[in-house]
Amino acid sequence: MKMAEHPRFHSDESKARIGFTLRHVWRKRLRWKQWGENFILSWSKSIAKAAKDGWTDQQELNWDSYEKLEQEMTGQQLQLAEDKAKAKEMAKKIREKAALKRAEKVAMAKAQKMARLSQKRKEREEKAKARREIKRKTGRKSKKDGELSISQGLKLKRRLTKIHKRKSVNGPVTIRGNLVNSHIPAWEKLDIDLLNKEKVQREVSLADQIRAAKNKRMQSTAKEVLVASSSAHPFSMRCRD
Protein backbone atom coordinates (compact mmCIF):
# COMPACT_ATOMS: atom_id res chain seq x y z
CA MET A 1 0.00 0.00 0.00
CA LYS A 2 2.80 2.32 0.85
CA MET A 3 4.59 1.57 -2.39
CA ALA A 4 1.38 2.11 -4.34
CA GLU A 5 0.71 5.32 -2.57
CA HIS A 6 4.26 6.61 -2.96
CA PRO A 7 5.72 5.30 -6.30
CA ARG A 8 9.44 5.58 -6.75
CA PHE A 9 10.94 6.97 -9.94
CA HIS A 10 14.29 5.51 -11.23
CA SER A 11 17.08 7.79 -12.14
CA ASP A 12 18.69 7.80 -15.56
CA GLU A 13 21.67 5.88 -14.30
CA SER A 14 19.44 3.17 -12.86
CA LYS A 15 17.45 3.00 -16.10
CA ALA A 16 20.65 2.58 -18.10
CA ARG A 17 21.93 -0.14 -15.81
CA ILE A 18 18.62 -2.04 -15.98
CA GLY A 19 18.52 -1.78 -19.77
CA PHE A 20 22.06 -3.07 -20.14
CA THR A 21 21.28 -6.02 -17.87
CA LEU A 22 18.14 -6.91 -19.84
CA ARG A 23 19.97 -6.72 -23.18
CA HIS A 24 22.71 -8.95 -21.87
CA VAL A 25 20.19 -11.50 -20.68
CA TRP A 26 18.32 -11.54 -23.97
CA ARG A 27 21.57 -11.76 -25.92
CA LYS A 28 22.60 -14.84 -23.92
CA ARG A 29 19.21 -16.43 -24.44
CA LEU A 30 19.38 -15.78 -28.21
CA ARG A 31 22.88 -17.25 -28.35
CA TRP A 32 21.78 -20.36 -26.49
CA LYS A 33 18.84 -20.71 -28.86
CA GLN A 34 21.09 -20.48 -31.92
CA TRP A 35 23.48 -23.01 -30.40
CA GLY A 36 20.60 -25.38 -29.77
CA GLU A 37 19.29 -25.02 -33.35
CA ASN A 38 22.76 -25.58 -34.79
CA PHE A 39 23.21 -28.64 -32.62
CA ILE A 40 19.87 -30.10 -33.69
CA LEU A 41 20.64 -29.40 -37.36
CA SER A 42 24.07 -30.98 -37.11
CA TRP A 43 22.59 -33.95 -35.23
CA SER A 44 19.84 -34.45 -37.84
CA LYS A 45 22.38 -34.27 -40.65
CA SER A 46 24.59 -36.80 -39.02
CA ILE A 47 21.63 -39.11 -38.46
CA ALA A 48 20.52 -38.69 -42.06
CA LYS A 49 24.02 -39.37 -43.34
CA ALA A 50 24.33 -42.42 -41.17
CA ALA A 51 20.95 -43.67 -42.30
CA LYS A 52 21.85 -43.07 -45.92
CA ASP A 53 25.25 -44.69 -45.78
CA GLY A 54 24.20 -47.50 -43.49
CA TRP A 55 26.58 -50.03 -42.12
CA THR A 56 29.11 -52.02 -44.07
CA ASP A 57 26.64 -54.84 -44.88
CA GLN A 58 23.67 -52.50 -45.78
CA GLN A 59 22.66 -50.97 -49.16
CA GLU A 60 22.86 -47.23 -49.49
CA LEU A 61 19.39 -45.60 -49.51
CA ASN A 62 18.13 -43.19 -52.22
CA TRP A 63 17.59 -40.44 -49.71
CA ASP A 64 16.68 -37.63 -52.18
CA SER A 65 13.99 -39.62 -54.08
CA TYR A 66 11.19 -37.62 -52.41
CA GLU A 67 12.81 -34.39 -53.49
CA LYS A 68 13.03 -35.61 -57.08
CA LEU A 69 9.39 -36.71 -56.98
CA GLU A 70 8.40 -33.33 -55.61
CA GLN A 71 10.37 -31.59 -58.35
CA GLU A 72 8.68 -33.75 -60.99
CA MET A 73 5.25 -33.00 -59.56
CA THR A 74 6.06 -29.29 -59.45
CA GLY A 75 7.27 -29.43 -63.07
CA GLN A 76 4.08 -31.21 -64.12
CA GLN A 77 1.95 -28.62 -62.37
CA LEU A 78 3.88 -25.82 -64.06
CA GLN A 79 3.52 -27.56 -67.45
CA LEU A 80 -0.20 -28.05 -66.85
CA ALA A 81 -0.61 -24.38 -65.93
CA GLU A 82 1.36 -23.37 -69.02
CA ASP A 83 -0.74 -25.63 -71.25
CA LYS A 84 -3.91 -24.23 -69.71
CA ALA A 85 -2.69 -20.66 -70.32
CA LYS A 86 -1.83 -21.55 -73.93
CA ALA A 87 -5.25 -23.13 -74.46
CA LYS A 88 -6.91 -20.07 -72.97
CA GLU A 89 -4.88 -17.78 -75.22
CA MET A 90 -5.69 -19.91 -78.25
CA ALA A 91 -9.41 -19.87 -77.42
CA LYS A 92 -9.21 -16.09 -77.04
CA LYS A 93 -7.54 -15.77 -80.45
CA ILE A 94 -10.18 -18.04 -82.00
CA ARG A 95 -12.96 -15.93 -80.49
CA GLU A 96 -11.30 -12.74 -81.71
CA LYS A 97 -10.86 -14.22 -85.18
CA ALA A 98 -14.50 -15.35 -85.27
CA ALA A 99 -15.66 -11.91 -84.09
CA LEU A 100 -13.48 -10.23 -86.73
CA LYS A 101 -14.88 -12.53 -89.39
CA ARG A 102 -18.45 -11.75 -88.32
CA ALA A 103 -17.67 -8.03 -88.34
CA GLU A 104 -16.16 -8.30 -91.83
CA LYS A 105 -19.24 -10.23 -93.00
CA VAL A 106 -21.59 -7.60 -91.56
CA ALA A 107 -19.49 -4.80 -93.08
CA MET A 108 -19.48 -6.55 -96.47
CA ALA A 109 -23.26 -7.06 -96.36
CA LYS A 110 -23.73 -3.41 -95.43
CA ALA A 111 -21.40 -2.30 -98.25
CA GLN A 112 -23.28 -4.50 -100.75
CA LYS A 113 -26.60 -3.06 -99.56
CA MET A 114 -25.29 0.48 -99.91
CA ALA A 115 -23.96 -0.36 -103.38
CA ARG A 116 -27.38 -1.74 -104.42
CA LEU A 117 -29.16 1.32 -103.07
CA SER A 118 -26.68 3.59 -104.85
CA GLN A 119 -27.15 1.65 -108.12
CA LYS A 120 -30.95 1.86 -107.81
CA ARG A 121 -30.74 5.57 -107.06
CA LYS A 122 -28.47 6.06 -110.07
CA GLU A 123 -30.84 4.09 -112.31
CA ARG A 124 -33.81 6.17 -111.10
CA GLU A 125 -31.91 9.38 -111.77
CA GLU A 126 -30.92 8.16 -115.25
CA LYS A 127 -34.52 7.19 -116.03
CA ALA A 128 -35.81 10.54 -114.77
CA LYS A 129 -33.16 12.33 -116.81
CA ALA A 130 -34.09 10.29 -119.91
CA ARG A 131 -37.79 11.11 -119.39
CA ARG A 132 -36.99 14.81 -119.01
CA GLU A 133 -34.83 14.69 -122.13
CA ILE A 134 -37.57 12.95 -124.13
CA LYS A 135 -40.14 15.43 -122.85
CA ARG A 136 -37.88 18.35 -123.71
CA LYS A 137 -37.19 17.00 -127.20
CA THR A 138 -40.89 16.30 -127.74
CA GLY A 139 -41.80 19.81 -126.63
CA ARG A 140 -39.11 21.29 -128.82
CA LYS A 141 -40.25 19.18 -131.77
CA SER A 142 -43.88 20.15 -131.22
CA LYS A 143 -42.94 23.80 -131.01
CA LYS A 144 -40.76 23.46 -134.09
CA ASP A 145 -43.52 21.65 -135.99
CA GLY A 146 -45.99 24.33 -134.98
CA GLU A 147 -43.66 27.08 -136.11
CA LEU A 148 -42.99 25.14 -139.33
CA SER A 149 -46.71 24.71 -139.92
CA ILE A 150 -47.31 28.41 -139.39
CA SER A 151 -44.39 29.27 -141.66
CA GLN A 152 -45.59 26.84 -144.33
CA GLY A 153 -49.11 28.20 -144.07
CA LEU A 154 -47.96 31.78 -144.49
CA LYS A 155 -45.66 30.77 -147.36
CA LEU A 156 -48.47 28.84 -149.05
CA LYS A 157 -50.86 31.71 -148.55
CA ARG A 158 -48.42 34.06 -150.29
CA ARG A 159 -47.99 31.60 -153.17
CA LEU A 160 -51.74 31.17 -153.56
CA THR A 161 -52.20 34.92 -153.51
CA LYS A 162 -49.63 35.27 -156.28
CA ILE A 163 -51.34 32.50 -158.29
CA HIS A 164 -54.70 34.19 -157.81
CA LYS A 165 -53.31 37.49 -159.01
CA ARG A 166 -51.62 35.81 -161.99
CA LYS A 167 -54.82 34.06 -163.03
CA SER A 168 -56.82 37.25 -162.66
CA VAL A 169 -54.43 39.08 -164.98
CA ASN A 170 -54.13 36.31 -167.60
CA GLY A 171 -57.84 35.92 -168.26
CA PRO A 172 -61.35 35.15 -166.93
CA VAL A 173 -61.98 32.04 -164.96
CA THR A 174 -63.96 29.27 -166.69
CA ILE A 175 -66.97 27.62 -165.22
CA ARG A 176 -65.14 24.36 -164.53
CA GLY A 177 -63.51 24.49 -161.12
CA ASN A 178 -60.69 22.09 -161.94
CA LEU A 179 -59.29 24.42 -164.60
CA VAL A 180 -57.50 26.58 -162.01
CA ASN A 181 -56.00 23.60 -160.25
CA SER A 182 -54.68 22.23 -163.53
CA HIS A 183 -52.40 25.29 -163.85
CA ILE A 184 -50.93 24.82 -160.31
CA PRO A 185 -47.56 22.95 -160.19
CA ALA A 186 -47.24 19.62 -158.41
CA TRP A 187 -45.14 20.95 -155.53
CA GLU A 188 -47.76 23.62 -154.79
CA LYS A 189 -50.48 20.93 -154.71
CA LEU A 190 -48.33 18.94 -152.25
CA ASP A 191 -48.06 22.01 -150.00
CA ILE A 192 -51.82 22.42 -150.13
CA ASP A 193 -52.36 18.78 -149.07
CA LEU A 194 -49.87 19.10 -146.22
CA LEU A 195 -51.50 22.28 -144.95
CA ASN A 196 -54.94 20.71 -145.09
CA LYS A 197 -53.78 17.75 -142.96
CA GLU A 198 -52.26 19.96 -140.28
CA LYS A 199 -55.14 22.47 -140.05
CA VAL A 200 -57.93 19.89 -139.52
CA GLN A 201 -60.23 20.72 -136.56
CA ARG A 202 -58.46 24.06 -136.10
CA GLU A 203 -59.76 26.45 -138.84
CA VAL A 204 -61.14 26.39 -142.35
CA SER A 205 -58.38 25.42 -144.76
CA LEU A 206 -57.01 27.94 -147.25
CA ALA A 207 -57.96 25.63 -150.11
CA ASP A 208 -61.60 25.72 -148.98
CA GLN A 209 -61.42 29.51 -148.78
CA ILE A 210 -59.94 29.68 -152.27
CA ARG A 211 -62.51 27.22 -153.60
CA ALA A 212 -65.35 29.22 -152.03
CA ALA A 213 -63.97 32.41 -153.57
CA LYS A 214 -63.66 30.71 -156.94
CA ASN A 215 -67.23 29.41 -156.72
CA LYS A 216 -68.51 32.87 -155.95
CA ARG A 217 -66.49 34.28 -158.82
CA MET A 218 -67.73 31.57 -161.18
CA GLN A 219 -71.33 32.21 -160.11
CA SER A 220 -70.95 35.91 -160.78
CA THR A 221 -69.31 35.16 -164.15
CA ALA A 222 -72.09 32.77 -165.07
CA LYS A 223 -74.67 35.40 -164.23
CA GLU A 224 -72.85 37.90 -166.41
CA VAL A 225 -72.78 35.39 -169.29
CA LEU A 226 -76.48 34.67 -168.91
CA VAL A 227 -77.30 38.34 -168.84
CA ALA A 228 -75.16 38.92 -171.90
CA SER A 229 -76.75 36.02 -173.75
CA SER A 230 -80.26 37.14 -172.84
CA SER A 231 -79.57 40.65 -174.03
CA ALA A 232 -78.05 39.34 -177.26
CA HIS A 233 -81.07 37.11 -178.06
CA PRO A 234 -83.68 39.89 -178.61
CA PHE A 235 -81.15 41.73 -180.75
CA SER A 236 -80.83 38.68 -183.03
CA MET A 237 -84.63 38.32 -183.22
CA ARG A 238 -84.97 41.92 -184.29
CA CYS A 239 -82.37 41.38 -187.00
CA ARG A 240 -84.35 38.42 -188.38
CA ASP A 241 -87.53 40.44 -188.41
JODA-V614991 format. One record per helix or strand of 2 or more residues. SS is the DSSP state (H for helix, E for strand). FROM is the first residue (numbers start at 1). TO is the last residue. Records with the same first field share a line. If there is no record, write none. Layout:
# JODA-V614991
SS->FROM-TO / FROM-TO
This chain:
# JODA-V614991
H->2-5 / 12-53 / 65-170 / 178-182 / 186-198 / 206-240
